[in-house]
Amino acid sequence: MDFLGKDIAPLGMGCWPIGGEMYDGDTPIGYSGTDDATSIRTIHAALDAGIRLFDTAAAYGAGHADRLLAQALRGRDDVVIVSKVGIPINETTKRLEIGTPATPDMILPQIEACLRRLERDQIDVMLLHLNALPPAEALPLFEQMEIARERGLIASYGWSTDMVRNVEAMAARPGFSTVEFARNMLIDADAIQAVTAEHDLYRLIRSPLGMGMLTGRYSSRNPITANDIRKSGQVRTDYFEDGQPKPEFLAALDAARDLLTTAGRSLTQGALCWLWAKDAHNIPVPGARTVEQITDSAGALAHGPLPADVMAEIDRHLPKSLILKGDQPR
């Protein structure tokens, strides 16, 4: 598919996991178990599998994910880099200043810092990393992004948001190209899916695997380790409680297992193929920190969207009471 003039597969790699540890105060909001050498091999495996879009953020590892991408992607001009700004970071302490009011004078310096860490002259898409910010407060920040676009620092910009009102407020801006929102078979995101399609925006899908829950790798016998966001109790960890997948979601996954694995798909691949069945222009960006994980995700490309009859059966098997509400930050 075409993405800002570059030919890419409809699948990216999310770089939150390779950022490693980061904190909101003393609360861990990164992923545990990362290793830089493994992360570099994982990025290279993504390239070998045909993935050309990499979704990062200043916040991921407080800049560390950017630096790993720079190392792994030197000399590659065929890739799409999507990054995010709006949250001040401290690279030394690995702490994010979440809750610090975003002001227009922050935006250009944060973009310039991203460029230095990524060792790039231009970033393809810069997203605002403030999910629920009211449009009136976001407008001055996007005006600074427009200045960055005019200077050639970024090719376009957009918003990482789950809020329909935010998309509607900014969609007509000349440089606004992309929305990244949470969607998987356990989130009702039909409204934001529709408004992004209506405005012909690129649709990046974060949390396509429910922070790993939909891969089937985690259970009461295989819990999440310490210093991991999935043990933190943050709102975005709807699928986990105290480091373990919630039993009701595991039950729903088991109920849909045979359908998701239709035609030899793995559970991971089935979850990604579900998203393409919802909209062929969706670009899931599953996080990965190992070669095995990104190779499994990339295998979905060979299968394509789930068939319509399978989608209908999955819908019948999922209890409506479990479906998470869309149009709210997560």
Residue frames as qw, qx, qy, qz and C-alpha x, y, z in Angstrom:
[[0.000, 0.888, 0.460, 0.000, 0.00, 0.00, 0.00],
 [0.352, 0.572, -0.045, 0.740, 1.05, 3.59, -0.54],
 [0.481, -0.758, -0.325, 0.298, 2.00, 5.55, 2.57],
 [0.110, -0.908, 0.120, 0.387, 3.11, 9.12, 1.89],
 [0.501, 0.751, -0.378, -0.203, 4.59, 7.99, -1.40],
 [0.043, -0.464, 0.883, -0.050, 6.37, 4.94, -0.01],
 [0.776, -0.011, -0.507, -0.376, 5.28, 1.39, -0.85],
 [0.167, -0.358, 0.792, -0.467, 4.79, -0.54, 2.40],
 [0.353, -0.258, -0.897, -0.072, 3.05, -3.65, 3.70],
 [0.434, -0.623, -0.183, -0.624, -0.09, -2.93, 5.79],
 [0.827, -0.480, -0.255, 0.143, 1.76, -3.84, 8.98],
 [0.152, 0.804, -0.382, 0.429, 4.24, -2.00, 11.18],
 [0.670, -0.130, -0.596, 0.423, 6.36, -2.71, 14.21],
 [0.372, -0.878, -0.080, -0.290, 5.51, -0.98, 17.48],
 [0.556, 0.411, -0.483, 0.537, 8.63, 0.06, 19.38],
 [0.520, -0.692, 0.163, -0.474, 7.25, 0.63, 22.88],
 [0.951, -0.307, -0.004, 0.032, 8.53, -2.80, 24.06],
 [0.793, 0.248, -0.146, 0.538, 12.11, -2.26, 22.87],
 [0.015, -0.812, 0.153, -0.563, 12.33, 1.00, 24.79],
 [0.534, -0.012, -0.705, 0.466, 12.70, -0.99, 28.00],
 [0.333, -0.558, -0.602, 0.463, 12.19, 0.53, 31.40],
 [0.020, 0.389, 0.051, 0.920, 10.54, 3.91, 31.90],
 [0.243, -0.414, -0.745, 0.463, 8.56, 5.39, 34.73],
 [0.202, -0.709, -0.248, -0.629, 5.75, 7.76, 35.65],
 [0.492, -0.710, 0.337, -0.375, 7.15, 8.81, 39.03],
 [0.275, -0.410, 0.865, -0.091, 7.94, 5.41, 40.52],
 [0.795, 0.259, 0.440, -0.327, 5.30, 3.53, 38.52],
 [0.338, -0.208, 0.751, 0.528, 6.76, 1.33, 35.73],
 [0.600, 0.604, 0.222, -0.474, 5.16, 2.09, 32.37],
 [0.318, 0.568, -0.670, -0.357, 7.60, 0.25, 30.10],
 [0.960, 0.044, -0.202, -0.190, 7.98, -3.41, 29.20],
 [0.544, -0.623, 0.563, 0.020, 10.32, -5.71, 31.11],
 [0.839, 0.001, 0.522, 0.153, 12.68, -8.29, 29.68],
 [0.572, 0.819, -0.046, -0.016, 14.21, -6.20, 26.91],
 [0.701, -0.355, 0.352, 0.508, 17.74, -6.61, 25.62],
 [0.204, 0.780, -0.188, -0.560, 19.31, -4.13, 23.20],
 [0.071, -0.341, 0.830, 0.436, 21.10, -6.69, 21.04],
 [0.268, 0.356, 0.895, 0.003, 17.88, -8.69, 20.74],
 [0.273, 0.768, 0.318, -0.485, 15.98, -5.51, 19.89],
 [0.116, 0.625, -0.496, -0.591, 18.35, -4.73, 17.01],
 [0.110, -0.046, 0.951, 0.284, 17.94, -8.27, 15.69],
 [0.283, 0.551, 0.738, -0.267, 14.16, -7.88, 15.99],
 [0.269, 0.763, -0.026, -0.587, 14.17, -4.69, 13.90],
 [0.072, 0.446, -0.749, -0.486, 16.31, -6.44, 11.27],
 [0.206, 0.196, 0.958, 0.034, 13.94, -9.42, 11.30],
 [0.340, 0.690, 0.433, -0.471, 11.05, -7.01, 10.71],
 [0.231, 0.676, -0.391, -0.580, 12.86, -5.64, 7.66],
 [0.055, -0.211, 0.933, 0.286, 13.59, -9.15, 6.39],
 [0.247, 0.400, 0.869, -0.155, 9.87, -9.99, 6.73],
 [0.168, 0.515, 0.552, 0.633, 8.86, -7.00, 4.61],
 [0.245, -0.851, -0.411, 0.217, 7.88, -4.56, 7.36],
 [0.444, 0.393, 0.074, 0.802, 8.79, -0.97, 6.50],
 [0.256, -0.741, -0.073, -0.617, 6.85, 1.10, 9.05],
 [0.533, -0.123, -0.632, 0.550, 8.22, 1.62, 12.55],
 [0.336, -0.788, -0.264, -0.443, 6.10, 3.28, 15.23],
 [0.551, -0.075, -0.487, 0.674, 8.12, 4.92, 17.99],
 [0.245, -0.907, -0.238, -0.247, 7.79, 7.87, 20.39],
 [0.137, 0.667, -0.455, 0.574, 10.00, 10.16, 22.40],
 [0.642, -0.500, 0.310, -0.492, 8.42, 8.57, 25.47],
 [0.983, 0.011, -0.173, -0.060, 9.37, 4.96, 24.65],
 [0.835, -0.140, -0.170, 0.505, 12.18, 4.22, 27.06],
 [0.186, -0.908, -0.014, 0.374, 12.55, 8.01, 27.42],
 [0.283, 0.826, -0.379, -0.307, 14.28, 8.17, 24.03],
 [0.447, -0.391, 0.790, 0.152, 15.92, 4.75, 24.08],
 [0.701, 0.401, 0.590, 0.011, 13.69, 3.20, 21.39],
 [0.404, 0.901, -0.062, -0.146, 14.62, 6.07, 19.05],
 [0.113, -0.755, 0.629, 0.149, 18.32, 5.41, 19.53],
 [0.596, -0.072, 0.796, 0.078, 17.93, 1.69, 18.86],
 [0.641, 0.666, 0.377, -0.064, 15.99, 2.43, 15.66],
 [0.201, 0.911, -0.310, -0.182, 18.72, 4.81, 14.52],
 [0.332, -0.516, 0.777, 0.143, 21.33, 2.11, 15.01],
 [0.601, 0.157, 0.783, 0.028, 19.30, -0.58, 13.24],
 [0.530, 0.728, 0.434, -0.022, 18.04, 1.53, 10.31],
 [0.161, -0.714, 0.329, 0.597, 21.17, 3.40, 9.27],
 [0.070, -0.264, 0.727, 0.630, 21.30, 3.70, 5.50],
 [0.151, 0.439, 0.877, 0.128, 17.64, 2.71, 5.03],
 [0.160, 0.185, -0.022, -0.969, 15.64, 5.35, 3.20],
 [0.381, -0.167, -0.731, -0.540, 12.82, 2.96, 2.26],
 [0.287, -0.383, -0.815, 0.327, 11.24, 2.95, 5.72],
 [0.253, -0.708, -0.243, -0.612, 8.46, 5.01, 7.27],
 [0.332, -0.072, -0.639, 0.690, 9.17, 6.44, 10.72],
 [0.376, -0.710, -0.349, -0.482, 6.21, 7.45, 12.85],
 [0.387, -0.012, -0.595, 0.704, 7.01, 9.16, 16.14],
 [0.339, -0.786, -0.477, -0.198, 5.19, 11.06, 18.88],
 [0.284, 0.189, -0.361, 0.868, 5.79, 14.14, 21.01],
 [0.413, -0.627, -0.239, -0.616, 3.95, 16.04, 23.72],
 [0.809, -0.575, -0.121, 0.025, 5.27, 14.30, 26.86],
 [0.064, 0.840, -0.504, 0.189, 8.50, 15.72, 28.33],
 [0.965, -0.066, -0.225, 0.120, 11.12, 13.06, 29.05],
 [0.277, -0.820, 0.501, -0.023, 14.29, 12.72, 31.11],
 [0.804, 0.378, -0.457, -0.040, 16.66, 10.38, 29.31],
 [0.173, 0.477, -0.740, 0.441, 18.93, 10.04, 32.35],
 [0.376, -0.134, 0.699, -0.594, 16.32, 9.01, 34.91],
 [0.108, -0.165, -0.915, -0.353, 14.02, 7.26, 32.38],
 [0.086, 0.518, 0.677, -0.515, 11.12, 9.24, 33.78],
 [0.079, 0.500, 0.543, 0.670, 8.29, 10.84, 31.83],
 [0.047, 0.135, 0.363, -0.921, 6.71, 14.06, 33.03],
 [0.147, -0.456, -0.797, -0.369, 3.19, 12.80, 32.47],
 [0.231, -0.786, -0.538, 0.199, 0.67, 15.43, 33.45],
 [0.280, -0.412, 0.077, 0.864, 2.95, 18.37, 32.66],
 [0.455, 0.759, 0.307, -0.351, 0.82, 20.79, 30.62],
 [0.629, 0.212, 0.446, 0.600, 1.90, 20.77, 26.99],
 [0.067, 0.836, 0.063, -0.541, 2.75, 24.22, 25.65],
 [0.699, 0.715, 0.030, -0.006, 3.49, 25.27, 22.06],
 [0.096, 0.856, -0.507, 0.036, 7.11, 26.12, 22.87],
 [0.664, -0.337, 0.667, -0.031, 7.75, 22.43, 23.72],
 [0.868, 0.381, 0.288, -0.135, 6.88, 21.03, 20.31],
 [0.581, 0.757, -0.293, 0.056, 9.69, 22.15, 17.99],
 [0.110, -0.664, 0.715, -0.190, 12.47, 21.31, 20.50],
 [0.733, -0.110, 0.637, -0.211, 10.94, 17.87, 21.07],
 [0.832, 0.541, 0.098, -0.077, 10.75, 17.24, 17.31],
 [0.342, 0.799, -0.480, 0.117, 14.37, 18.34, 16.89],
 [0.408, -0.497, 0.734, -0.220, 15.41, 16.02, 19.73],
 [0.870, 0.182, 0.428, -0.167, 13.62, 13.12, 18.00],
 [0.680, 0.714, -0.166, 0.003, 15.48, 13.86, 14.78],
 [0.033, 0.734, -0.655, 0.174, 18.82, 13.80, 16.60],
 [0.613, -0.267, 0.709, -0.225, 18.08, 10.52, 18.36],
 [0.840, 0.362, 0.388, -0.115, 16.77, 8.90, 15.17],
 [0.376, -0.381, 0.529, 0.659, 19.66, 10.34, 13.09],
 [0.388, 0.566, 0.667, 0.289, 17.17, 11.48, 10.45],
 [0.110, 0.033, 0.154, 0.981, 16.77, 14.69, 8.45],
 [0.507, -0.127, -0.148, -0.840, 13.01, 14.23, 8.38],
 [0.263, 0.093, 0.906, -0.319, 10.40, 12.13, 10.20],
 [0.071, -0.265, -0.771, -0.574, 7.53, 10.87, 8.04],
 [0.434, -0.650, -0.441, -0.441, 4.73, 11.34, 10.58],
 [0.152, 0.142, -0.609, 0.765, 4.80, 13.12, 13.93],
 [0.442, -0.566, -0.639, -0.274, 1.84, 12.34, 16.18],
 [0.285, -0.564, 0.315, -0.708, 0.62, 14.23, 19.20],
 [0.478, -0.016, -0.856, 0.197, 1.02, 11.83, 22.13],
 [0.176, 0.039, 0.532, -0.827, -1.76, 13.33, 24.28],
 [0.006, 0.288, 0.929, 0.232, -4.76, 11.11, 23.76],
 [0.101, -0.708, -0.696, 0.065, -7.55, 13.02, 25.49],
 [0.201, -0.289, -0.057, 0.934, -6.36, 16.63, 25.15],
 [0.363, 0.736, 0.470, -0.325, -9.31, 18.87, 24.18],
 [0.609, 0.531, 0.344, 0.479, -9.07, 20.16, 20.59],
 [0.018, 0.980, 0.040, 0.195, -8.89, 23.81, 21.67],
 [0.518, -0.754, 0.376, 0.151, -5.78, 23.05, 23.71],
 [0.781, -0.002, 0.502, 0.373, -4.29, 20.85, 20.99],
 [0.510, 0.822, 0.218, 0.128, -4.67, 23.43, 18.20],
 [0.022, -0.942, 0.332, 0.052, -1.64, 25.58, 19.19],
 [0.612, -0.399, 0.656, 0.191, 0.46, 22.40, 19.34],
 [0.702, 0.403, 0.541, 0.229, -0.58, 21.41, 15.82],
 [0.286, 0.958, -0.010, -0.004, 0.20, 24.92, 14.61],
 [0.290, -0.748, 0.575, 0.160, 3.78, 24.27, 15.76],
 [0.694, 0.016, 0.692, 0.197, 3.74, 20.94, 13.92],
 [0.569, 0.768, 0.286, 0.071, 2.69, 22.80, 10.79],
 [0.011, 0.931, -0.352, -0.096, 5.72, 25.05, 11.22],
 [0.543, -0.411, 0.712, 0.170, 7.87, 21.92, 11.53],
 [0.708, 0.408, 0.561, 0.134, 6.33, 20.57, 8.32],
 [0.375, 0.927, 0.031, -0.002, 6.99, 23.84, 6.47],
 [0.167, -0.821, 0.538, 0.090, 10.63, 23.65, 7.61],
 [0.712, 0.382, -0.574, -0.137, 10.92, 20.08, 6.31],
 [0.192, -0.421, 0.794, -0.394, 11.51, 18.54, 9.75],
 [0.478, 0.171, 0.828, -0.237, 8.46, 16.31, 9.33],
 [0.004, -0.109, -0.729, -0.676, 6.57, 15.24, 6.23],
 [0.470, -0.478, -0.441, -0.597, 3.16, 15.23, 7.96],
 [0.082, -0.197, 0.701, -0.680, 1.53, 14.96, 11.35],
 [0.581, -0.342, -0.606, -0.422, -1.43, 13.46, 13.18],
 [0.468, -0.491, 0.379, -0.629, -2.75, 12.35, 16.55],
 [0.356, -0.021, -0.925, 0.132, -2.49, 9.25, 18.70],
 [0.364, -0.050, 0.360, -0.857, -6.02, 9.44, 20.06],
 [0.023, 0.277, 0.960, 0.044, -9.11, 7.36, 20.65],
 [0.153, 0.567, 0.463, -0.664, -11.42, 10.36, 20.69],
 [0.414, 0.583, 0.609, 0.343, -13.70, 10.96, 17.69],
 [0.002, -0.971, -0.189, 0.145, -14.01, 14.66, 18.55],
 [0.395, -0.663, 0.378, 0.512, -10.25, 15.08, 18.21],
 [0.466, 0.112, 0.695, 0.536, -10.15, 13.58, 14.73],
 [0.230, 0.786, 0.545, 0.178, -13.11, 15.66, 13.54],
 [0.168, -0.937, -0.047, 0.304, -11.50, 18.85, 14.85],
 [0.290, -0.673, 0.487, 0.475, -8.14, 18.38, 13.08],
 [0.725, 0.223, 0.616, 0.213, -8.85, 16.26, 10.00],
 [0.480, 0.837, 0.240, 0.110, -9.04, 19.22, 7.61],
 [0.267, -0.844, 0.317, 0.341, -5.62, 20.65, 8.52],
 [0.617, 0.681, -0.339, -0.203, -3.31, 20.54, 5.46],
 [0.259, 0.535, -0.794, 0.126, -0.56, 18.46, 7.06],
 [0.603, -0.209, 0.614, -0.465, -2.82, 16.17, 9.11],
 [0.504, 0.326, -0.700, -0.386, -2.41, 12.70, 7.61],
 [0.534, 0.042, -0.839, 0.096, -2.65, 10.02, 10.28],
 [0.611, -0.512, 0.224, -0.561, -4.57, 8.82, 13.33],
 [0.391, 0.164, -0.887, 0.184, -3.35, 6.07, 15.61],
 [0.625, -0.345, 0.170, -0.679, -6.07, 4.48, 17.73],
 [0.271, -0.210, 0.914, -0.219, -6.56, 1.36, 19.83],
 [0.794, 0.156, -0.126, -0.573, -8.49, -1.44, 18.19],
 [0.074, 0.201, -0.976, -0.047, -8.73, -5.20, 18.51],
 [0.413, -0.296, -0.766, -0.393, -11.54, -7.72, 18.73],
 [0.385, -0.498, -0.679, 0.378, -12.23, -6.67, 22.35],
 [0.078, -0.413, -0.152, 0.895, -12.63, -2.92, 21.67],
 [0.351, 0.739, 0.572, 0.063, -15.63, -1.30, 20.01],
 [0.247, -0.482, 0.178, 0.822, -13.78, 1.30, 17.92],
 [0.414, 0.538, 0.661, 0.319, -16.30, 1.46, 15.06],
 [0.068, 0.953, 0.248, -0.161, -16.90, 5.21, 15.52],
 [0.197, -0.789, 0.378, 0.442, -13.29, 6.34, 15.19],
 [0.506, 0.013, 0.749, 0.427, -12.73, 3.75, 12.45],
 [0.360, 0.719, 0.576, 0.149, -15.55, 5.37, 10.48],
 [0.019, 0.974, 0.043, -0.222, -14.43, 8.98, 10.96],
 [0.365, -0.567, 0.551, 0.492, -10.84, 8.23, 9.92],
 [0.460, 0.245, 0.758, 0.394, -12.12, 6.47, 6.80],
 [0.233, 0.869, 0.431, -0.062, -14.49, 9.34, 6.04],
 [0.021, -0.950, 0.184, 0.250, -11.59, 11.79, 6.02],
 [0.849, 0.473, -0.167, 0.166, -9.28, 9.38, 4.14],
 [0.222, -0.817, 0.501, -0.178, -6.65, 9.41, 6.87],
 [0.530, 0.282, -0.789, 0.127, -3.99, 6.75, 7.41],
 [0.774, -0.495, 0.006, -0.396, -5.17, 4.39, 10.14],
 [0.341, 0.381, -0.794, 0.329, -2.49, 3.05, 12.48],
 [0.791, -0.441, -0.273, -0.324, -3.82, 0.48, 14.95],
 [0.082, 0.479, -0.732, 0.478, -2.17, 0.30, 18.33],
 [0.468, -0.154, 0.731, -0.473, -2.83, -2.43, 20.87],
 [0.672, 0.195, -0.466, -0.542, -3.87, -4.80, 18.06],
 [0.622, 0.022, -0.779, 0.081, -2.91, -7.76, 20.27],
 [0.628, -0.702, -0.202, -0.269, -4.32, -6.41, 23.54],
 [0.193, -0.798, 0.527, -0.220, -0.83, -5.78, 24.97],
 [0.148, 0.375, -0.915, 0.016, 0.02, -9.42, 24.26],
 [0.567, 0.006, 0.642, -0.515, -3.13, -10.96, 25.72],
 [0.802, 0.421, 0.054, -0.421, -4.46, -12.01, 22.30],
 [0.372, 0.562, -0.730, -0.110, -1.27, -13.90, 21.49],
 [0.930, -0.213, -0.233, -0.189, -2.19, -16.61, 24.01],
 [0.571, 0.383, -0.565, 0.457, 1.30, -16.42, 25.55],
 [0.063, -0.322, 0.553, -0.766, 0.16, -15.29, 28.96],
 [0.673, -0.403, -0.551, -0.285, -1.86, -17.15, 31.58],
 [0.626, -0.729, 0.130, -0.242, -2.05, -17.68, 35.34],
 [0.921, -0.207, 0.153, 0.293, 0.89, -20.07, 34.89],
 [0.605, 0.206, 0.173, 0.750, 2.89, -17.54, 32.85],
 [0.099, -0.916, -0.328, 0.208, 2.35, -14.14, 34.48],
 [0.358, 0.830, -0.089, 0.419, 3.98, -10.80, 33.65],
 [0.675, -0.128, -0.368, 0.626, 7.20, -10.06, 35.53],
 [0.274, -0.775, -0.267, 0.503, 7.91, -6.99, 37.66],
 [0.156, -0.532, 0.234, 0.799, 8.71, -3.52, 36.26],
 [0.110, 0.225, 0.765, 0.593, 6.19, -3.98, 33.47],
 [0.308, -0.078, -0.030, -0.948, 3.26, -1.70, 32.67],
 [0.622, -0.206, -0.611, -0.444, 0.94, -4.70, 32.63],
 [0.528, -0.333, -0.686, 0.373, 1.44, -5.01, 36.41],
 [0.162, 0.089, -0.211, 0.960, 0.96, -1.29, 37.05],
 [0.063, 0.596, 0.725, -0.339, -2.85, -1.11, 37.09],
 [0.047, 0.296, -0.191, -0.935, -2.87, 1.71, 34.55],
 [0.625, 0.431, 0.298, -0.579, -6.13, 2.25, 32.64],
 [0.521, 0.556, -0.495, -0.418, -4.51, 1.19, 29.38],
 [0.106, 0.240, -0.964, 0.037, -3.93, -2.29, 30.83],
 [0.716, -0.064, 0.038, -0.694, -7.61, -3.25, 30.63],
 [0.836, 0.159, -0.481, -0.209, -6.63, -6.82, 29.74],
 [0.612, 0.116, -0.660, 0.420, -4.40, -7.55, 32.76],
 [0.526, -0.767, 0.038, -0.367, -4.70, -7.43, 36.52],
 [0.592, -0.664, 0.458, -0.002, -1.62, -7.76, 38.72],
 [0.039, -0.560, 0.764, 0.318, 0.37, -9.08, 35.79],
 [0.317, 0.111, 0.938, 0.081, -2.09, -11.78, 34.76],
 [0.223, -0.175, -0.564, -0.775, -4.63, -11.78, 31.92],
 [0.524, -0.043, 0.379, -0.762, -8.14, -11.30, 33.24],
 [0.368, 0.055, 0.928, -0.021, -9.92, -14.71, 33.23],
 [0.533, 0.619, 0.441, -0.373, -12.92, -13.37, 31.31],
 [0.370, 0.760, -0.354, -0.399, -10.71, -12.25, 28.44],
 [0.110, -0.353, 0.917, 0.149, -8.86, -15.57, 28.38],
 [0.486, 0.305, 0.789, -0.218, -12.23, -17.31, 28.20],
 [0.513, 0.745, 0.105, -0.412, -13.27, -15.11, 25.28],
 [0.168, 0.657, -0.661, -0.319, -10.00, -15.86, 23.50],
 [0.294, -0.102, 0.950, -0.002, -10.49, -19.59, 24.01],
 [0.550, 0.510, 0.563, -0.347, -14.03, -19.32, 22.61],
 [0.512, 0.804, -0.072, -0.295, -12.73, -17.71, 19.43],
 [0.414, -0.553, 0.653, 0.310, -9.48, -19.71, 19.17],
 [0.601, 0.188, 0.733, 0.257, -10.54, -22.11, 16.42],
 [0.407, 0.851, 0.332, 0.016, -11.98, -19.25, 14.35],
 [0.061, -0.929, 0.287, 0.227, -8.92, -17.01, 14.70],
 [0.389, -0.460, 0.743, 0.293, -6.64, -19.87, 13.71],
 [0.776, 0.520, 0.293, -0.206, -8.58, -20.58, 10.52],
 [0.746, 0.648, -0.094, 0.122, -6.42, -21.82, 7.60],
 [0.830, 0.050, -0.218, 0.511, -3.32, -22.31, 9.71],
 [0.030, 0.782, -0.156, 0.603, -3.07, -18.86, 11.25],
 [0.395, -0.092, -0.669, 0.623, -1.52, -18.49, 14.69],
 [0.180, -0.770, -0.554, 0.260, -3.57, -16.65, 17.32],
 [0.225, -0.555, 0.086, 0.796, -1.43, -13.57, 16.75],
 [0.079, -0.007, 0.638, 0.766, -1.97, -13.75, 13.01],
 [0.078, -0.580, -0.789, -0.185, -5.71, -14.26, 13.45],
 [0.185, -0.757, -0.368, 0.507, -5.98, -11.15, 15.61],
 [0.128, -0.441, 0.311, 0.832, -4.16, -9.08, 12.97],
 [0.018, 0.184, 0.791, 0.583, -6.19, -10.57, 10.13],
 [0.065, -0.692, -0.690, 0.203, -9.35, -9.62, 12.08],
 [0.097, -0.684, -0.064, 0.720, -8.27, -5.98, 11.82],
 [0.032, -0.205, 0.604, 0.769, -7.76, -6.16, 8.05],
 [0.015, -0.445, -0.864, -0.234, -11.21, -7.69, 7.72],
 [0.069, -0.753, -0.464, 0.461, -12.60, -4.64, 9.51],
 [0.274, 0.928, -0.048, -0.248, -10.85, -2.23, 7.13],
 [0.884, 0.290, 0.075, 0.360, -8.33, -3.14, 4.45],
 [0.305, 0.771, -0.169, 0.532, -6.56, 0.19, 5.08],
 [0.658, -0.737, 0.130, -0.085, -5.86, -0.57, 8.74],
 [0.562, 0.531, -0.541, 0.331, -2.15, -0.76, 9.54],
 [0.800, -0.590, -0.110, 0.003, -1.67, -2.66, 12.81],
 [0.291, 0.705, -0.520, 0.384, 1.54, -1.84, 14.66],
 [0.884, -0.421, -0.201, -0.012, 2.00, -4.76, 17.08],
 [0.220, -0.834, 0.494, -0.109, 4.78, -4.29, 19.59],
 [0.962, 0.111, -0.211, 0.131, 7.65, -6.74, 19.51],
 [0.282, -0.845, 0.453, -0.032, 10.83, -7.25, 21.49],
 [0.582, -0.289, 0.736, 0.189, 11.99, -10.59, 20.04],
 [0.156, 0.276, -0.723, -0.614, 12.60, -12.03, 16.59],
 [0.028, 0.263, 0.964, 0.013, 10.02, -14.73, 17.29],
 [0.173, 0.623, 0.532, -0.547, 7.32, -12.16, 18.07],
 [0.261, 0.616, -0.195, -0.717, 7.83, -9.99, 14.99],
 [0.087, 0.177, -0.879, -0.435, 8.19, -13.03, 12.72],
 [0.120, 0.404, 0.891, -0.171, 4.89, -14.41, 14.02],
 [0.232, 0.690, 0.284, -0.624, 3.15, -11.07, 13.41],
 [0.173, 0.525, -0.496, -0.670, 4.63, -10.69, 9.94],
 [0.136, 0.049, 0.967, 0.209, 3.32, -14.14, 9.03],
 [0.346, 0.580, 0.581, -0.455, -0.18, -12.64, 8.99],
 [0.231, 0.592, -0.303, -0.710, 0.67, -10.88, 5.72],
 [0.064, 0.149, -0.907, -0.389, 0.61, -14.21, 3.87],
 [0.090, 0.388, 0.904, -0.159, -2.94, -14.91, 5.07],
 [0.114, -0.301, -0.323, -0.890, -4.76, -11.59, 4.64],
 [0.465, -0.231, 0.219, -0.826, -8.16, -10.68, 6.12],
 [0.292, 0.096, 0.916, -0.259, -10.29, -13.27, 7.87],
 [0.091, -0.311, -0.760, -0.563, -13.25, -14.42, 5.73],
 [0.373, -0.327, -0.027, -0.868, -16.60, -12.72, 6.30],
 [0.788, -0.327, -0.433, -0.292, -18.25, -15.88, 7.62],
 [0.660, -0.100, -0.527, 0.526, -15.47, -16.35, 10.18],
 [0.047, 0.222, -0.224, 0.948, -15.81, -12.71, 11.27],
 [0.587, -0.364, -0.220, -0.689, -19.54, -13.23, 11.78],
 [0.821, -0.259, -0.506, 0.047, -18.92, -16.34, 13.88],
 [0.448, 0.056, -0.450, 0.771, -16.34, -14.53, 16.03],
 [0.235, -0.316, 0.047, -0.918, -18.86, -11.78, 16.64],
 [0.754, -0.348, -0.345, -0.437, -21.41, -14.36, 17.77],
 [0.792, -0.139, -0.511, 0.304, -18.90, -16.01, 20.12],
 [0.301, 0.184, -0.368, 0.860, -17.78, -12.83, 21.92],
 [0.219, -0.682, -0.648, 0.257, -19.97, -11.84, 24.88],
 [0.148, 0.778, 0.195, 0.578, -21.10, -8.25, 24.33],
 [0.531, -0.843, -0.081, -0.022, -20.59, -7.53, 28.02],
 [0.771, -0.329, 0.151, 0.523, -16.84, -8.01, 27.58],
 [0.518, 0.556, 0.235, 0.606, -16.35, -5.58, 24.71],
 [0.363, -0.434, -0.204, 0.799, -14.51, -2.47, 25.88],
 [0.252, 0.892, 0.336, -0.166, -16.06, 0.87, 25.01],
 [0.573, 0.321, 0.179, 0.733, -14.35, 2.96, 22.35],
 [0.034, 0.787, 0.148, 0.598, -14.05, 6.76, 22.19],
 [0.539, -0.831, 0.110, -0.081, -12.11, 6.96, 25.45],
 [0.215, 0.756, -0.611, 0.093, -8.38, 7.05, 26.12],
 [0.930, -0.285, 0.229, -0.015, -6.58, 3.75, 26.59]]
